[in-house]
Amino acid sequence: MDVLRTIYAGLMAMTMIGVSPASGHHSATIFDTASVVAFRGTVTRFSWTNPHVYIYVETQDDFGETVEWEIETDATPILTRSGWTSDSLVPGDQVSVRANPDKRTGERHALLVSIAKSDEEVLAARSYFLRRADDTESRASASDISGVWELGYSDFRAFYAAWADVALTEKGVASRAEYEVASDSPQARCIPIPPPASLISPNLNEIMLREDSIVIRNERFNVERTIYTDGRGHPENGERRNQGHSIGRWEGDVLVVDTTLFEPHRSPVIGSGVSSGLEKHVVERFALSEDGTRLVIDFTLEDPEYLREPFAGTVVWHYAPHFEMLGFDCDPENARRFTLE
């Protein structure tokens, strides 16, 4: 369990400086990520489901009454790569919990930081983001953009920091103000995230090069995106889809992808509540780093209905052939309880 203890120490260090390992991607606006509740208790249920795993723990409150906490954490592929299994916890396990509490007063609901069954066994979410300097296996080199790729932890934090400063139209401001996570979240209905926000999903991506197209698969909701490279253009009055219609061309070794025909989406950038419109247009440039370990993706998003100016940035994926694409089926009942945006 030395590796788990090392992971735990790293996560605790991030927590102490005010950085939640889940706060960047998910936004987690319903949780107080600056606070940590800690308690010992007994596991009553362990729901190994997607899009989020739930842990239920009974403990005693300050008045000696037995209460049950609902602890929310990541999807099964992320937890699997972080050392979890569907049998990691069973009813009756005595555990120590550290979690970010719900901001709503009186709610016994929290976002997992770590859970320990003993001093020798600590489980934490998203530990596979933490790359060690001596981790040579994860520094394998790709010869082209195909293969399995992992997002770097800092990139989704940078994406959300930049998105927070984006200039919105009046309609965009109103859309954000009216958004309610519990009732409006598309992911609560198992609806995937479109580009460019899909670039910063913490789940793995796999790129497959074909004769006349390129396919990008993402584990979250088992999304498969096709980029046509046979010279076709966008169809006039074409069908609108969640991932849009993508055409690509090569400029030397750089893949340039142009995507339109997105269907409207209530919150395409998770947690922001800013809708997307029918004129949404995304351009991405995928470039392999010189040493083949990274895929550098520049993107530009235009959506004049909701954004007063284009939103642009860079995301870096890391080559990860040692990871297996797991994917998951979104459980509708679990998704309806989806509160971790």
C-alpha positions in Angstrom: 0.0 0.0 0.0 3.0 2.3 -0.2 1.8 3.7 -3.5 -1.6 4.5 -2.1 -0.1 6.2 0.9 2.1 8.3 -1.5 -1.0 9.2 -3.6 -2.9 10.1 -0.4 -0.1 12.4 0.8 -0.1 14.2 -2.6 -3.8 14.7 -2.5 -3.7 16.0 1.0 -1.0 18.5 0.0 -3.3 19.8 -2.7 -6.2 20.0 -0.4 -4.1 22.0 2.1 -3.3 24.6 -0.5 -7.0 24.9 -1.5 -6.9 22.8 -4.7 -9.5 20.0 -4.9 -8.5 17.2 -7.2 -12.0 17.2 -8.6 -12.7 20.9 -8.6 -11.2 21.8 -11.9 -13.0 19.5 -14.2 -16.3 19.3 -12.4 -16.6 22.8 -11.1 -18.3 21.2 -8.1 -20.2 24.3 -7.3 -22.5 22.5 -4.9 -19.5 21.5 -2.7 -17.4 23.7 -0.4 -14.0 22.6 -1.8 -12.2 24.9 0.7 -13.5 22.8 3.6 -13.0 19.2 4.6 -15.2 17.2 6.9 -13.6 14.1 8.6 -15.3 11.3 10.5 -15.2 7.6 11.1 -18.2 5.4 10.4 -19.6 2.2 8.9 -20.2 1.6 5.2 -23.9 0.8 4.5 -23.9 0.8 0.7 -21.3 1.1 -2.1 -22.9 2.0 -5.4 -20.4 1.1 -8.2 -22.3 2.9 -11.0 -21.9 5.7 -13.5 -21.6 8.6 -14.1 -20.6 8.7 -10.4 -19.9 6.2 -7.7 -21.7 6.8 -4.3 -20.6 5.6 -0.9 -23.0 5.7 2.1 -21.5 5.8 5.5 -23.3 5.8 8.9 -21.8 7.7 11.8 -22.9 9.6 14.8 -23.5 13.4 14.8 -22.6 15.8 17.6 -25.8 14.8 19.5 -25.0 11.1 19.4 -27.7 10.4 16.8 -27.0 7.9 14.0 -26.9 9.7 10.6 -26.0 8.6 7.1 -23.7 10.5 4.8 -23.8 10.2 1.0 -20.3 10.5 -0.4 -20.0 11.2 -4.1 -16.9 10.5 -6.2 -15.8 9.8 -9.8 -16.8 7.4 -12.5 -15.7 3.7 -12.4 -12.9 4.0 -15.1 -11.2 6.8 -13.2 -11.5 4.9 -9.9 -10.3 1.7 -11.5 -7.1 3.4 -12.6 -6.8 4.9 -9.2 -6.6 1.5 -7.5 -10.3 0.8 -6.8 -12.4 -2.2 -7.7 -16.2 -2.9 -7.3 -15.2 -4.8 -4.1 -13.1 -2.1 -2.5 -15.8 -1.4 0.0 -18.5 -3.6 1.4 -21.3 -3.0 3.9 -19.9 -3.2 7.4 -16.4 -1.8 6.6 -15.2 0.6 9.2 -13.8 3.6 7.4 -12.3 7.1 7.9 -13.7 9.6 5.5 -12.4 13.0 4.4 -14.7 14.9 2.0 -15.7 18.4 0.8 -19.2 19.1 2.3 -22.3 20.2 0.5 -22.7 24.0 0.7 -26.4 23.5 1.6 -26.8 23.7 5.4 -27.9 20.4 6.9 -27.2 18.2 3.9 -25.1 15.1 4.8 -23.7 15.0 1.3 -20.1 15.5 0.3 -17.4 15.1 -2.4 -14.8 12.4 -1.6 -11.2 13.5 -0.9 -10.1 10.1 0.5 -11.4 7.1 2.4 -9.3 4.7 4.5 -10.2 1.3 5.8 -7.0 1.3 7.9 -3.7 3.1 8.1 -2.4 0.7 5.5 -5.2 1.2 2.9 -6.2 4.6 1.7 -8.2 5.2 -1.5 -8.5 8.5 -3.2 -10.1 9.7 -6.4 -8.2 10.5 -9.6 -4.8 9.5 -8.3 -3.7 8.6 -11.8 -3.4 12.3 -12.7 -0.4 12.5 -10.4 2.7 11.7 -12.5 5.9 10.9 -10.8 9.3 12.0 -12.1 10.4 8.4 -12.2 7.3 7.1 -14.0 9.0 6.1 -17.2 6.1 3.8 -18.3 3.8 6.8 -18.8 6.4 8.5 -20.9 6.2 6.1 -23.9 6.6 7.8 -27.2 4.0 7.8 -30.0 4.9 8.0 -33.7 1.7 9.7 -34.7 -1.5 11.0 -33.1 -3.2 7.6 -32.8 -3.4 5.7 -29.6 -4.7 6.3 -26.1 -4.3 9.7 -24.5 -4.7 11.1 -21.0 -5.5 14.6 -20.0 -3.0 16.4 -17.7 -4.4 17.6 -14.3 -3.4 21.2 -14.7 -5.0 21.6 -18.2 -8.6 21.3 -17.1 -7.9 23.8 -14.3 -6.5 26.3 -16.8 -9.4 25.7 -19.1 -12.0 26.6 -16.4 -10.0 29.6 -15.2 -9.9 31.0 -18.7 -13.6 30.2 -19.3 -14.6 32.1 -16.2 -13.3 35.3 -17.8 -15.0 34.8 -21.2 -17.1 37.8 -22.4 -20.8 36.8 -22.7 -23.6 38.4 -24.6 -26.8 39.4 -22.7 -28.3 36.1 -23.7 -25.2 34.3 -22.4 -25.4 36.1 -19.0 -29.1 35.3 -18.7 -28.5 31.7 -19.5 -25.8 31.4 -16.8 -28.0 33.1 -14.3 -31.0 30.9 -14.9 -29.1 27.6 -14.8 -29.9 25.1 -12.0 -27.6 22.1 -11.7 -30.2 19.8 -10.3 -32.8 20.4 -13.0 -30.9 21.6 -16.0 -27.7 19.5 -16.2 -27.6 17.6 -19.5 -25.4 15.0 -17.9 -28.2 14.2 -15.5 -29.9 12.9 -18.6 -26.8 11.0 -19.8 -26.2 13.7 -22.5 -22.4 14.0 -23.3 -20.3 17.1 -23.5 -19.5 18.4 -27.0 -16.2 19.9 -28.2 -14.2 21.9 -27.1 -15.1 21.1 -23.5 -14.9 17.4 -24.3 -11.1 17.9 -24.7 -10.8 18.4 -21.0 -12.7 15.3 -19.9 -10.6 13.4 -17.3 -11.5 10.2 -19.0 -9.2 8.6 -21.5 -9.4 9.3 -25.3 -8.4 7.0 -28.1 -7.6 8.2 -31.6 -7.9 5.8 -34.5 -6.6 6.8 -38.0 -8.7 5.4 -40.9 -8.3 5.7 -44.7 -10.9 8.5 -45.1 -11.7 9.5 -41.5 -10.3 9.8 -38.0 -12.3 8.5 -35.0 -11.9 9.9 -31.4 -13.4 7.8 -28.7 -13.9 9.1 -25.2 -14.7 6.8 -22.2 -17.3 9.1 -20.8 -20.7 8.1 -22.1 -18.8 6.0 -24.7 -18.8 8.9 -27.1 -17.4 8.2 -30.6 -16.7 11.3 -32.7 -15.9 10.9 -36.5 -13.8 13.4 -38.3 -14.1 13.1 -42.1 -10.8 13.6 -44.0 -12.0 12.6 -47.5 -12.3 16.2 -48.7 -16.1 16.6 -48.1 -17.5 19.8 -46.7 -20.2 20.4 -44.1 -23.7 19.4 -45.4 -26.2 22.2 -46.0 -29.0 21.9 -43.5 -27.4 18.8 -42.1 -28.5 16.9 -39.1 -27.5 18.5 -35.8 -25.7 16.2 -33.4 -24.3 16.4 -29.9 -20.7 16.2 -31.2 -21.5 18.2 -34.3 -20.2 17.5 -37.8 -16.4 17.4 -38.1 -14.2 17.6 -41.2 -10.4 17.5 -41.1 -7.4 18.2 -43.2 -3.6 17.8 -42.7 -1.3 20.8 -42.7 2.0 19.0 -42.6 1.9 16.9 -39.5 -0.9 19.0 -37.9 -4.5 17.8 -38.0 -6.9 20.8 -38.4 -10.5 19.9 -37.5 -13.5 22.2 -38.3 -16.8 21.4 -36.5 -20.3 22.8 -37.0 -23.9 21.6 -36.9 -24.0 21.2 -33.1 -27.3 20.6 -31.5 -28.1 23.1 -28.8 -26.7 22.2 -25.4 -27.8 23.6 -22.0 -24.3 23.6 -20.5 -21.6 22.5 -22.9 -18.9 23.7 -20.6 -19.6 21.8 -17.4 -21.0 23.8 -14.5 -21.1 27.1 -16.2 -24.7 27.0 -17.3 -24.0 29.0 -20.5 -25.9 27.4 -23.4 -24.7 26.9 -26.9 -26.4 28.1 -30.0 -27.0 27.1 -33.6 -24.1 29.1 -34.9 -21.5 27.4 -32.7 -18.3 26.7 -34.6 -15.1 25.0 -33.2 -11.7 24.7 -34.8 -9.0 22.4 -33.3 -5.4 21.8 -34.3 -3.8 18.5 -33.1 0.0 18.5 -33.1 2.3 15.7 -31.8 5.1 17.0 -29.7 8.7 16.5 -31.0 9.4 13.7 -28.5 6.0 12.0 -29.1 4.9 12.0 -25.5 2.3 14.8 -25.8 -0.5 15.8 -28.1 -0.9 19.6 -28.1 -4.4 20.8 -29.0 -5.2 24.4 -29.8 -8.9 25.2 -30.0 -11.1 28.2 -30.9 -14.8 28.3 -30.1 -17.1 30.8 -31.7 -20.8 31.1 -30.6 -22.0 34.6 -31.3 -25.4 34.0 -29.8 -23.9 33.5 -26.3 -20.2 34.7 -26.5 -19.2 38.3 -27.4 -15.8 37.1 -28.5 -14.2 33.7 -29.4 -12.9 31.5 -26.6 -9.5 30.0 -27.4 -6.9 28.0 -25.6 -4.6 25.0 -25.5 -5.0 21.5 -24.0 -2.3 18.9 -23.7 -3.0 15.2 -23.8 -0.3 12.7 -22.6 0.4 9.5 -24.4 -0.9 6.6 -22.2 -0.6 3.2 -24.0 -0.3 1.5 -20.6 -4.0 2.4 -19.8 -6.9 0.4 -21.0 -10.0 2.2 -22.4 -12.8 1.1 -20.1 -15.8 3.3 -21.0 -19.0 3.1 -19.2 -22.8 3.0 -19.6 -24.6 5.8 -18.0 -27.1 4.6 -15.5 -30.3 6.7 -15.8 -31.2 6.4 -12.1 -27.7 7.3 -11.0 -27.6 10.2 -13.5 -30.8 11.7 -12.2 -29.1 12.0 -8.8 -26.2 13.8 -10.6 -25.2 16.8 -8.5 -21.5 16.9 -9.1 -21.3 19.2 -12.1 
